[in-house]
Amino acid sequence: MSAGSDIELTLLLKAWSAGDQKALEELVPHIQRELHRLASRYMAGERANHPLQTTALMNEAYIRLIEWRNVQWQNRAHFFAVAAQMMRRILVDAARAREGSKRSGGTVETALNEQSLASPERSPDLVALDAALTQLAELDARKSKIVELRFFGGLSLQETAAALQISDRTVLREWNLAKAWLYRELKRERL
């Protein structure tokens, strides 16, 4: 997305926050396009017969975001960071529901690529990843937020830096440390 459209989206989000329903009408195509991109990214890592489809994940997140009241959106990155968090919750809830219904079966896995957690061999269970990420948040909330924005939100280094109001270098350094920590925790859990 270009800087101009970022600014336009931010202005529309702020207008919508102030109660302008016309701004919401203008936002809808932008929101749906970006949510579909996020949902596609999430679902690309899920197994082929996952009960949620990309469009269902996108629609569920969209409905939850649109129904939120009294939110003061700061900018595009803030909005999509919240969207990423919602999608994470939706997928983790679905994984927990499947896990509960398959107590006697194996674990449900989601594919994380090498770039996301530096592990080309196996893909950790989404519930285990969520638990590890929650544990990381207790130790270092900013690193946890960086993982959430980068992995779950698909935000770039620059977008993540803008959302957290830190430098690109800090994001990169903490992203690498967080990936290493998560990889170690997920590997330990599998032993």
CYANA upper distance limits for C-alpha pairs under 8 A (distance plus 0.5 A):
  1 MET  CA      5 SER  CA      6.90
  1 MET  CA      6 ASP  CA      7.07
  2 SER  CA      6 ASP  CA      6.60
  3 ALA  CA      7 ILE  CA      6.74
  4 GLY  CA      8 GLU  CA      6.72
  5 SER  CA      9 LEU  CA      6.41
  6 ASP  CA     10 THR  CA      6.59
  6 ASP  CA     76 ARG  CA      6.94
  7 ILE  CA     11 LEU  CA      6.65
  8 GLU  CA     12 LEU  CA      6.73
  9 LEU  CA     13 LEU  CA      6.57
  9 LEU  CA     27 LEU  CA      7.65
  9 LEU  CA     30 HIS  CA      8.32
  9 LEU  CA     75 ASN  CA      7.96
  9 LEU  CA     76 ARG  CA      6.72
 10 THR  CA     14 LYS  CA      6.67
 10 THR  CA     73 TRP  CA      8.39
 10 THR  CA     74 GLN  CA      7.59
 10 THR  CA     75 ASN  CA      4.98
 10 THR  CA     76 ARG  CA      5.84
 11 LEU  CA     15 ALA  CA      6.62
 11 LEU  CA     75 ASN  CA      8.24
 12 LEU  CA     16 TRP  CA      6.56
 12 LEU  CA     23 ALA  CA      5.79
 12 LEU  CA     24 LEU  CA      7.72
 12 LEU  CA     26 GLU  CA      8.00
 12 LEU  CA     27 LEU  CA      7.02
 13 LEU  CA     17 SER  CA      6.62
 13 LEU  CA     23 ALA  CA      7.80
 13 LEU  CA     24 LEU  CA      8.11
 13 LEU  CA     27 LEU  CA      7.92
 13 LEU  CA     73 TRP  CA      6.43
 13 LEU  CA     74 GLN  CA      8.20
 13 LEU  CA     75 ASN  CA      7.37
 13 LEU  CA     76 ARG  CA      8.00
 14 LYS  CA     18 ALA  CA      6.81
 14 LYS  CA     72 GLN  CA      7.34
 14 LYS  CA     73 TRP  CA      6.27
 14 LYS  CA     74 GLN  CA      7.34
 14 LYS  CA     75 ASN  CA      8.02
 15 ALA  CA     19 GLY  CA      7.08
 15 ALA  CA     20 ASP  CA      5.96
 15 ALA  CA     23 ALA  CA      6.55
 16 TRP  CA     20 ASP  CA      5.18
 16 TRP  CA     21 GLN  CA      6.66
 16 TRP  CA     22 LYS  CA      8.28
 16 TRP  CA     23 ALA  CA      5.85
 16 TRP  CA     24 LEU  CA      6.11
 17 SER  CA     70 ASN  CA      7.45
 17 SER  CA     71 VAL  CA      6.55
 17 SER  CA     72 GLN  CA      5.81
 17 SER  CA     73 TRP  CA      6.80
 18 ALA  CA     72 GLN  CA      8.25
 20 ASP  CA     24 LEU  CA      7.40
 21 GLN  CA     25 GLU  CA      6.97
 22 LYS  CA     26 GLU  CA      6.93
 23 ALA  CA     27 LEU  CA      6.57
 24 LEU  CA     28 VAL  CA      6.64
 26 GLU  CA     30 HIS  CA      8.31
 27 LEU  CA     31 ILE  CA      6.42
 28 VAL  CA     32 GLN  CA      6.42
 29 PRO  CA     33 ARG  CA      6.57
 30 HIS  CA     34 GLU  CA      6.75
 31 ILE  CA     35 LEU  CA      6.40
 31 ILE  CA     62 TYR  CA      8.43
 32 GLN  CA     36 HIS  CA      6.42
 32 GLN  CA     58 MET  CA      8.07
 32 GLN  CA     62 TYR  CA      7.89
 33 ARG  CA     37 ARG  CA      6.84
 34 GLU  CA     38 LEU  CA      6.74
 35 LEU  CA     39 ALA  CA      6.45
 35 LEU  CA     58 MET  CA      6.10
 35 LEU  CA     61 ALA  CA      8.22
 35 LEU  CA     62 TYR  CA      7.86
 35 LEU  CA     80 PHE  CA      8.44
 35 LEU  CA     83 ALA  CA      7.98
 36 HIS  CA     40 SER  CA      6.41
 36 HIS  CA     54 THR  CA      7.61
 36 HIS  CA     55 THR  CA      7.48
 36 HIS  CA     58 MET  CA      6.10
 37 ARG  CA     41 ARG  CA      6.74
 38 LEU  CA     42 TYR  CA      6.82
 38 LEU  CA     58 MET  CA      8.36
 38 LEU  CA     84 ALA  CA      7.78
 38 LEU  CA    152 PHE  CA      8.31
 38 LEU  CA    153 GLY  CA      6.86
 38 LEU  CA    154 GLY  CA      6.99
 39 ALA  CA     43 MET  CA      6.50
 39 ALA  CA     54 THR  CA      5.87
 39 ALA  CA     55 THR  CA      7.92
 39 ALA  CA     57 LEU  CA      6.58
 39 ALA  CA     58 MET  CA      6.04
 39 ALA  CA     87 MET  CA      7.96
 40 SER  CA     44 ALA  CA      6.42
 40 SER  CA     54 THR  CA      6.12
 41 ARG  CA     45 GLY  CA      7.60
 41 ARG  CA    154 GLY  CA      7.85
 42 TYR  CA     46 GLU  CA      7.55
 42 TYR  CA    152 PHE  CA      7.42
 43 MET  CA     47 ARG  CA      8.49
 43 MET  CA     53 GLN  CA      7.68
 43 MET  CA     54 THR  CA      6.50
 44 ALA  CA    111 ALA  CA      8.42
 45 GLY  CA    110 THR  CA      6.05
 45 GLY  CA    111 ALA  CA      4.83
 45 GLY  CA    112 LEU  CA      6.56
 45 GLY  CA    113 ASN  CA      8.34
 46 GLU  CA     50 HIS  CA      7.01
 46 GLU  CA    109 GLU  CA      7.86
 46 GLU  CA    110 THR  CA      5.20
 46 GLU  CA    111 ALA  CA      6.40
 47 ARG  CA    109 GLU  CA      7.78
 47 ARG  CA    110 THR  CA      6.88
 47 ARG  CA    111 ALA  CA      8.08
 52 LEU  CA     56 ALA  CA      6.58
 52 LEU  CA     57 LEU  CA      6.89
 53 GLN  CA     57 LEU  CA      6.76
 54 THR  CA     58 MET  CA      6.62
 55 THR  CA     59 ASN  CA      6.47
 56 ALA  CA     60 GLU  CA      6.56
 57 LEU  CA     61 ALA  CA      6.74
 57 LEU  CA     87 MET  CA      7.43
 57 LEU  CA     90 ILE  CA      7.97
 58 MET  CA     62 TYR  CA      6.52
 58 MET  CA     87 MET  CA      8.43
 59 ASN  CA     63 ILE  CA      6.55
 60 GLU  CA     64 ARG  CA      6.80
 60 GLU  CA     90 ILE  CA      8.45
 61 ALA  CA     65 LEU  CA      6.61
 61 ALA  CA     83 ALA  CA      6.98
 61 ALA  CA     86 MET  CA      6.58
 61 ALA  CA     87 MET  CA      6.56
 61 ALA  CA     90 ILE  CA      8.36
 62 TYR  CA     66 ILE  CA      6.54
 62 TYR  CA     83 ALA  CA      8.49
 63 ILE  CA     67 GLU  CA      6.58
 64 ARG  CA     68 TRP  CA      6.97
 64 ARG  CA     86 MET  CA      8.40
 65 LEU  CA     83 ALA  CA      7.59
 73 TRP  CA     78 HIS  CA      6.98
 73 TRP  CA     79 PHE  CA      6.70
 74 GLN  CA     78 HIS  CA      6.44
 74 GLN  CA     79 PHE  CA      8.05
 75 ASN  CA     79 PHE  CA      6.94
 76 ARG  CA     80 PHE  CA      6.73
 77 ALA  CA     81 ALA  CA      6.37
 77 ALA  CA    155 LEU  CA      8.32
 77 ALA  CA    159 GLU  CA      6.64
 77 ALA  CA    160 THR  CA      7.77
 77 ALA  CA    162 ALA  CA      7.67
 77 ALA  CA    163 ALA  CA      5.79
 78 HIS  CA     82 VAL  CA      6.85
 78 HIS  CA    163 ALA  CA      6.28
 79 PHE  CA     83 ALA  CA      6.77
 80 PHE  CA     84 ALA  CA      6.44
 80 PHE  CA    153 GLY  CA      7.26
 81 ALA  CA     85 GLN  CA      6.79
 81 ALA  CA    148 GLU  CA      8.35
 81 ALA  CA    149 LEU  CA      6.22
 81 ALA  CA    153 GLY  CA      6.48
 81 ALA  CA    163 ALA  CA      8.28
 82 VAL  CA     86 MET  CA      6.73
 83 ALA  CA     87 MET  CA      6.72
 83 ALA  CA    153 GLY  CA      7.87
 84 ALA  CA     88 ARG  CA      6.62
 84 ALA  CA    148 GLU  CA      7.70
 84 ALA  CA    149 LEU  CA      7.29
 84 ALA  CA    152 PHE  CA      5.97
 84 ALA  CA    153 GLY  CA      4.83
 84 ALA  CA    154 GLY  CA      8.45
 85 GLN  CA     89 ARG  CA      6.77
 85 GLN  CA    148 GLU  CA      7.43
 85 GLN  CA    149 LEU  CA      8.47
 85 GLN  CA    152 PHE  CA      7.66
 85 GLN  CA    153 GLY  CA      7.86
 86 MET  CA     90 ILE  CA      6.66
 87 MET  CA     91 LEU  CA      6.62
 87 MET  CA    152 PHE  CA      8.17
 88 ARG  CA     92 VAL  CA      6.52
 88 ARG  CA    152 PHE  CA      6.97
 89 ARG  CA     93 ASP  CA      6.42
 90 ILE  CA     94 ALA  CA      6.69
 91 LEU  CA     95 ALA  CA      6.58
 91 LEU  CA    126 LEU  CA      8.46
 92 VAL  CA     96 ARG  CA      6.56
 92 VAL  CA    126 LEU  CA      6.87
 92 VAL  CA    127 VAL  CA      6.37
 92 VAL  CA    130 ASP  CA      7.63
 93 ASP  CA     97 ALA  CA      6.62
 94 ALA  CA     98 ARG  CA      6.70
 95 ALA  CA     99 GLU  CA      6.48
 95 ALA  CA    108 VAL  CA      7.58
 95 ALA  CA    126 LEU  CA      7.42
 95 ALA  CA    127 VAL  CA      7.06
 96 ARG  CA    100 GLY  CA      6.51
 96 ARG  CA    127 VAL  CA      7.26
 97 ALA  CA    101 SER  CA      6.81
 98 ARG  CA    102 LYS  CA      6.57
 98 ARG  CA    108 VAL  CA      8.20
 99 GLU  CA    103 ARG  CA      6.54
 99 GLU  CA    107 THR  CA      7.48
 99 GLU  CA    108 VAL  CA      7.44
102 LYS  CA    106 GLY  CA      7.93
107 THR  CA    125 ASP  CA      7.43
108 VAL  CA    125 ASP  CA      6.55
108 VAL  CA    126 LEU  CA      8.25
109 GLU  CA    123 SER  CA      6.94
109 GLU  CA    124 PRO  CA      6.52
109 GLU  CA    125 ASP  CA      4.90
109 GLU  CA    126 LEU  CA      6.95
110 THR  CA    123 SER  CA      6.39
110 THR  CA    124 PRO  CA      6.82
110 THR  CA    125 ASP  CA      6.19
110 THR  CA    126 LEU  CA      6.33
111 ALA  CA    122 ARG  CA      8.16
111 ALA  CA    123 SER  CA      5.14
111 ALA  CA    124 PRO  CA      7.50
112 LEU  CA    116 SER  CA      6.65
112 LEU  CA    117 LEU  CA      7.24
112 LEU  CA    119 SER  CA      8.35
112 LEU  CA    123 SER  CA      5.86
112 LEU  CA    124 PRO  CA      7.65
113 ASN  CA    117 LEU  CA      7.23
113 ASN  CA    118 ALA  CA      7.85
113 ASN  CA    119 SER  CA      7.40
113 ASN  CA    120 PRO  CA      6.96
113 ASN  CA    123 SER  CA      8.08
114 GLU  CA    118 ALA  CA      4.84
114 GLU  CA    119 SER  CA      5.26
114 GLU  CA    120 PRO  CA      5.27
115 GLN  CA    119 SER  CA      8.30
116 SER  CA    151 PHE  CA      6.72
116 SER  CA    179 LYS  CA      7.67
117 LEU  CA    179 LYS  CA      5.43
117 LEU  CA    180 ALA  CA      7.61
117 LEU  CA    182 LEU  CA      7.65
117 LEU  CA    183 TYR  CA      6.56
118 ALA  CA    179 LYS  CA      7.23
118 ALA  CA    180 ALA  CA      7.77
118 ALA  CA    183 TYR  CA      7.55
119 SER  CA    123 SER  CA      8.18
119 SER  CA    183 TYR  CA      7.57
124 PRO  CA    128 ALA  CA      7.28
124 PRO  CA    129 LEU  CA      7.09
124 PRO  CA    186 LEU  CA      7.27
125 ASP  CA    129 LEU  CA      6.72
126 LEU  CA    130 ASP  CA      6.56
127 VAL  CA    131 ALA  CA      6.67
128 ALA  CA    132 ALA  CA      6.60
128 ALA  CA    186 LEU  CA      7.54
129 LEU  CA    133 LEU  CA      6.47
129 LEU  CA    182 LEU  CA      8.26
129 LEU  CA    186 LEU  CA      7.51
130 ASP  CA    134 THR  CA      6.56
131 ALA  CA    135 GLN  CA      6.70
132 ALA  CA    136 LEU  CA      6.60
132 ALA  CA    182 LEU  CA      6.99
132 ALA  CA    185 GLU  CA      7.19
132 ALA  CA    186 LEU  CA      7.61
133 LEU  CA    137 ALA  CA      6.65
133 LEU  CA    144 SER  CA      6.54
133 LEU  CA    182 LEU  CA      7.78
134 THR  CA    138 GLU  CA      7.07
134 THR  CA    144 SER  CA      8.03
135 GLN  CA    139 LEU  CA      7.10
136 LEU  CA    140 ASP  CA      6.24
136 LEU  CA    141 ALA  CA      7.39
136 LEU  CA    143 LYS  CA      7.84
136 LEU  CA    144 SER  CA      6.22
136 LEU  CA    178 ALA  CA      8.49
136 LEU  CA    182 LEU  CA      8.34
137 ALA  CA    141 ALA  CA      4.60
137 ALA  CA    142 ARG  CA      7.79
137 ALA  CA    143 LYS  CA      7.67
137 ALA  CA    144 SER  CA      5.43
137 ALA  CA    145 LYS  CA      8.00
140 ASP  CA    144 SER  CA      6.96
141 ALA  CA    145 LYS  CA      6.64
142 ARG  CA    146 ILE  CA      6.64
143 LYS  CA    147 VAL  CA      6.84
143 LYS  CA    174 GLU  CA      6.29
143 LYS  CA    175 TRP  CA      7.10
143 LYS  CA    177 LEU  CA      8.49
143 LYS  CA    178 ALA  CA      6.31
144 SER  CA    148 GLU  CA      6.72
144 SER  CA    178 ALA  CA      7.70
145 LYS  CA    149 LEU  CA      6.58
146 ILE  CA    150 ARG  CA      6.44
146 ILE  CA    160 THR  CA      7.27
146 ILE  CA    171 VAL  CA      7.42
146 ILE  CA    174 GLU  CA      8.03
146 ILE  CA    175 TRP  CA      6.77
147 VAL  CA    151 PHE  CA      5.96
147 VAL  CA    152 PHE  CA      7.74
147 VAL  CA    175 TRP  CA      6.95
147 VAL  CA    178 ALA  CA      7.53
147 VAL  CA    179 LYS  CA      8.18
148 GLU  CA    152 PHE  CA      5.51
148 GLU  CA    153 GLY  CA      6.74
149 LEU  CA    153 GLY  CA      4.96
149 LEU  CA    154 GLY  CA      6.84
149 LEU  CA    155 LEU  CA      6.22
149 LEU  CA    160 THR  CA      6.80
150 ARG  CA    154 GLY  CA      5.36
150 ARG  CA    155 LEU  CA      5.40
150 ARG  CA    156 SER  CA      6.97
150 ARG  CA    157 LEU  CA      7.90
150 ARG  CA    160 THR  CA      7.39
151 PHE  CA    155 LEU  CA      8.14
155 LEU  CA    159 GLU  CA      6.10
155 LEU  CA    160 THR  CA      6.38
156 SER  CA    160 THR  CA      6.53
157 LEU  CA    161 ALA  CA      6.57
157 LEU  CA    168 ASP  CA      6.44
157 LEU  CA    171 VAL  CA      6.94
157 LEU  CA    172 LEU  CA      7.33
158 GLN  CA    162 ALA  CA      6.66
158 GLN  CA    168 ASP  CA      6.26
159 GLU  CA    163 ALA  CA      6.60
160 THR  CA    164 LEU  CA      6.65
160 THR  CA    168 ASP  CA      8.43
160 THR  CA    171 VAL  CA      7.63
161 ALA  CA    165 GLN  CA      6.03
161 ALA  CA    166 ILE  CA      5.46
161 ALA  CA    167 SER  CA      6.01
161 ALA  CA    168 ASP  CA      5.89
161 ALA  CA    170 THR  CA      8.43
161 ALA  CA    171 VAL  CA      6.59
162 ALA  CA    166 ILE  CA      7.14
162 ALA  CA    167 SER  CA      8.35
166 ILE  CA    170 THR  CA      7.07
166 ILE  CA    171 VAL  CA      7.64
167 SER  CA    171 VAL  CA      6.94
168 ASP  CA    172 LEU  CA      6.71
169 ARG  CA    173 ARG  CA      6.60
170 THR  CA    174 GLU  CA      6.51
171 VAL  CA    175 TRP  CA      6.24
172 LEU  CA    176 ASN  CA      6.70
173 ARG  CA    177 LEU  CA      6.86
174 GLU  CA    178 ALA  CA      6.41
175 TRP  CA    179 LYS  CA      6.60
176 ASN  CA    180 ALA  CA      6.78
177 LEU  CA    181 TRP  CA      6.69
178 ALA  CA    182 LEU  CA      6.53
179 LYS  CA    183 TYR  CA      6.48
180 ALA  CA    184 ARG  CA      6.71
181 TRP  CA    185 GLU  CA      6.71
182 LEU  CA    186 LEU  CA      6.47
183 TYR  CA    187 LYS  CA      6.48
184 ARG  CA    188 ARG  CA      6.57
185 GLU  CA    189 GLU  CA      6.69
186 LEU  CA    190 ARG  CA      6.93
187 LYS  CA    191 LEU  CA      7.18
